[in-house]
Amino acid sequence: MKAAFVCNNKKKLFAVYPDRIIETLAAATGIEPVVYDRDDVLAAPARFAKTELIFSTWGMPTFTEEEIAACFPCLKCVFYAAGTVQAFARPFLNRGIKVFSAWAANGVPVAEYTVAQIVLANKGFFTHSALVKQGRRAETGSLKSAYPGNYEEKVGLIGAGMIGSMVAERLHGYHLEVLVFDPFLSDERAAALGVRKCGLDELFASCRVVSNHLANNAQTQGMLTYTHFSRMLPYATFINTGRGAQVVEDDLVRALTERPDLTALLDVTYPEPPIEGHPFYTLPNCVLTPHIAGSLANEFHRMAEYMADEYARYAAGEPCRYDVSLKMLETMA
C-alpha cells in the first residue's frame, strides 16, 4: 500500500481526521481507513514494504532507524496532524525521510485563547469575577481603575515563534504596544510583526500582561524565576500556555502569595496536573485550566486539513510550508 495511517492511539486518529479528509486522502493516495500501531507494524513489516506515505497524529509511534529501514524501506514522508514532533522525528529525518507537522494549525487555537485571556486580564475580569462570586462586589469599585483596559497598554510576549507571532499579529486589532523577548528574533522580523524587542527583565517590569510562548527545551527549563515575577507591575497577569517546566513554580507561588494583586492564568504546569495539595489549587489569584488552549474537538480537523493540503503541495511538486528539519528541532517546541 502506498499510504497508511500509523498511530498508537487509533481512536484519537479518527477524532483528528474527519471522514471528509479521509475520503480526500483516499482519492489521492489510495489510503484505507485502517490504523496500524507500532505492534502491527513490527509484527508484519512486509505489509508496509511499499508504503511511501504515513499519516498520523498524537500517538505517532517511535521507531529506531533500523526499524524504519526494515519496515518502511520505501517511505518518503510522514504527515503529522499535531504539533511537536520531537518524540519521533529524528530517526526519520536521519534517514532522509521528510516530516511535516501541523504545528501551525495547532497554534491557531492557542493564539486565539491567549489573545482572549490578554483582553480579559487587562479588564481585570478574573479578579472582579472572583470578588463578585464571593459577595464582595463593593470592593470591585476601587479596583476598576487599577486595571488599564485594552488601550495604550503594554503586553509582553516571551517567545516569538509560531504561536507568539500569531498572538502578536492578532493583537494588532487592539491599541496595545507589544514587547517581545526572544533572542532569535531579528530586527527585520520584529518590524514585520510590529513589536518592540526587549530584555526579559524589562518585559516583566513594564508589561501589565506577560504571556509565555517559549519553546520547550533544556535551555528554557526553569527560565522564569522569582526575579521576574517580583518585578511585575501592580495588578499584572502572567499567562502560561507554553510549558510548565519553564517556570520555577515555587518562585511563582512565592510571588502570588506575597502579591495578592497579581494573577496567574496557568493552562500548563509541571508536572501536569499539579501534585495533590499544591498551592496552585488554593491560591485565590491562580486560575488553573486543564491544558485546553490547544486544539479541541472540531479544532482537531484543522490539523488534518493542513496535512492533507501539505500532501497536495508535495504531490504537485510545489513548495511545502510545514516540513521540519533537524536544525529546526534544536529550537522548536
N, C-alpha and C positions, 0 to 999 in steps of 0.2 A: 504494500500500500504506500502511496506517495506521501500521505499526510496522516497524522494520528493525534488524538487528544491524549496527553500523558499527564497524569496528576494523581497524587496520593489521596486527595480529597475529592472523590467523584461527585458527591452531592454539591460541593462548592463550585465545581466547574460548570455544572448545568445552571447554577444560580447566576454565574457571571456571563455565560454565553446563552443568550435567549434563542429561541427556535429560529427567528428570522436570520440571525447571524450564522447559526449552524447551517441553515439552508444556503446562505450565500457562499460560505466556505465549501460546502459540499459541491455546489455547482462549479466552483473554481478549481477545487483540488481533489474531489472525489472522497473527501474525508467522511467517515461514518460516525454516527452519534454514539460511539462507544468510547469509554475512558479506560485507559490502561494505567495501572500504578506501577511502582518500582518492581514489586514482586512479579507482576505479569510480564514485564519486560525481561527481567533476568531469567524467568522460567522458560521463555520461548523467544530467544533472541532472533531466531530465523524469521519470525513473523515481521520483524522490522528491518530486514536486510536491505530493502529498497526504499525505506522511509527517508524522505528529503526534508519534511517539514513537521515540526512539533508545535502544537498549540496548547497552552497551559494557562494556569493562574496560580493563586495561593495554593501551596501543596505540591508545587513542582518538585519532583524527586531530585536528590543529589546523586550524581554519578561520577565515578572516577574517570580519568582519561582512558584507562584501559577498558572500563565497561562501555564507554561511549564507542570506542573503536570496535569492540566485539559486537555490540547490539545495534549500533547505528552507523554502519560503515559509509553510508551514502548521505548522511544528514548534512543539510546546508544551513538551516535556520531554526531557531527557537523563537516563537512569538509568545510573549509572556503578558497576559492580560491582568497585570497587577503592577505594584510599584517596584520595590527594591529587588535586585537580582543577586545581591551579594552572596546568598547562601548556595547558589548553584552555578553561577555563570562562568567562573574561571576555567574549569576543565573544558567546557565547550569552546570558549574563546581561545584557549591554548591550542586547540585542535583546528583553529581556523573556521569554526562554525559561528555564524552570525547570531547574535542575541538581540532581540528587540523587546523593549519594555514599555508598558503603558503608564510609566511614572507620571507623564504629563496629564493623562486623563485622571489618574488618582489624585493628582494635585489640585484639580479644579474644585472639588467639594471642600478640601482643606482650606483653600484660599477663600472660598465663599464663607465658610464657617468663621474663619479668622476675622474677616472684614466685619461680619455681623457682630462678633464679640467686641471688636475695637469700637464700633459705633455705640454699642450699648454701654461699654465701660466708660467712655467719655461722657455719657449722660448720667453715670452713677447708678445704672439700672440694678446692679447686683446688690449694692449696699441699700438702696432705697427699698427694693423688693423685700429684703430680709427684715428691715425695720417695720415695714407695714404689716407683714405677717406676724410679727411679734407684738403687735398692738402698740407700736411706738411711732405712729405716723407723725405725731407732733415734732419729733426730732428731725424729720426729713426737711423741714422748712429751712433750717440753718445750713443744711448740707447742700442745698440746691446750688448755692454759689460756689461751693468747694469743687464741683466738677465742671470742667470747662466747656462741655459740649463739643460739637464737631465743626468748629470754625476757628481758624487761626491757632491751631494747637499742633504740637509736635507728637508724632508717633514714631517709635523706634522699632526697626526690624533687625533681628540678629540672623544674618544669612540672607543672601540674595540669589540662591539657586532657583530651581524651577518654581517652588511654591512661594518663596519670598518675593520673587519677581512678579508672580501673579497677584500677590497681595498688593504690592506697590502699584501695579497697573490699575487695579480696581479702586484703590484709594484716590486715584486722580479725580473721581467724581465728587470728592469732598474737598473743602477748603482747608486742607491739612498739609503740614510740612512733614515729609517723610525722611527720617535719618536712617542710615543703614551701616551696620558694622559687618564687614565681610572682607577679609584680607585678599580674597581672589577677585574682588570686583574692580574692574578697570574704570578709569575716569570716563572713558567713552561710553561704557555700558551704564554707568551711573547717570550720565547726562541723558541717555536714551530713556532710562526709567523715570527720570525726573526726580531723583533722590539726591540727598547730600551724604557723602561718606563721612564717617566719624569713628572715633575710638569707642571701645566698649564702655569705658568709664563715663565718657561724655554722654553716651546714649542713655545709660541708666539715670544719670543725673539731670537730664534735660527733657526727657520724654514722659508724657503723662501715661502713655501705654507703651509697654515693651513686649514684643511678640517674638518667640524663639522659633527659628526655622533652620537651625544648623543641621548639616549632615551628621549622621551618627557614625563616628569612628573613634579610634583610640585618642586622637588629638583633641577631640571636643568633649570627651567624657570628663565630668567634674569641672567644667569650664566656668560655670556660673555659680558664684560664691556669695557669702555674706557681704564681702566688699562691694559687690554690685547691688545687691538688694537693699543694703543700708543706705545707699545713695539716692534711692528713688524719691521723687517729688511727693509732697503731701497728696494723699488720696489717689496715688498712682496704682496701676494694674499691671500685673505680669501674666502673660498668656503663654502657655506651653502646649502646642500641638505637634512639637517636634519629637524629641525623645526624652524620657525621664532621666536617663543616665547623664545627661549634660548638666544637670542641676545637682549641686551638693544639697540634698534635701534637708538635712539637719540645719544648714545655714538658712534655707528659705523658711523653715519652721521658726527659727530664732527671730528672723526679721518680721514675720507675720505676728508673732507673739509680742514683740516689742512695739510694733507699729500697727495697731488695730485699724488705722486708716487705710492701710494697703489692702489690695485684693489680689489673690492668685486664682487664675482660672486654669485648671490642670486637666487636660484631656489625656495626658500620658504621665506616668510615674515610673519609678524604678525601685523595686520590682512593680509589676503591673498585674493586678491591683496592689495598692499598698498593703503591707502586712497588717494583720488584725491588731487593733489598738494604736495604730499610727496616728499622730496628732492631726494629720490632714483630715481625718474623719470628723474631728470635733472642733477644729478651729473655725470660728464663725466667718472669718474673712477668706476662707479657702473653699472654692467651688470645684467639686470633682465630677467629671463625666467619664464614661467607660469607653474611651477611645472611639468616639463617634465622628470625629472630624473628617476622617477618610470616607471612602465610598461606602454607601449603604444601599441595599435593596436595588431599586431601579438604577441607581448611580453606577452599580457594577457594570451595567450594559455599555456604558460609555467606554470602559476599558476594552471590552471585546470589540466594539466598533473601531477603536483606534488600531487594534491589531489586525482586524480584517482590512482596514484601509491601508495599513502598512504593508500587508502581504500584496495587495493590489499594486502598490507602487513598486515593490520588489519584483513582482512578476512582469511588470511592464518595463522594467529596466530604468525606472525613474529614481531620482534621489530619494532616499528614505530619511525619515525625520527622527526616529527614536531608536536607532541602533546604539548599542553600548560597547565601549571599548575597554580594554584592560586599564588604560590610563584613566578613564572616567571612574573606574571603580575605586581609585585612590581617594577621591573626594566626595563622590555622590553618596546619598543615603543608602 
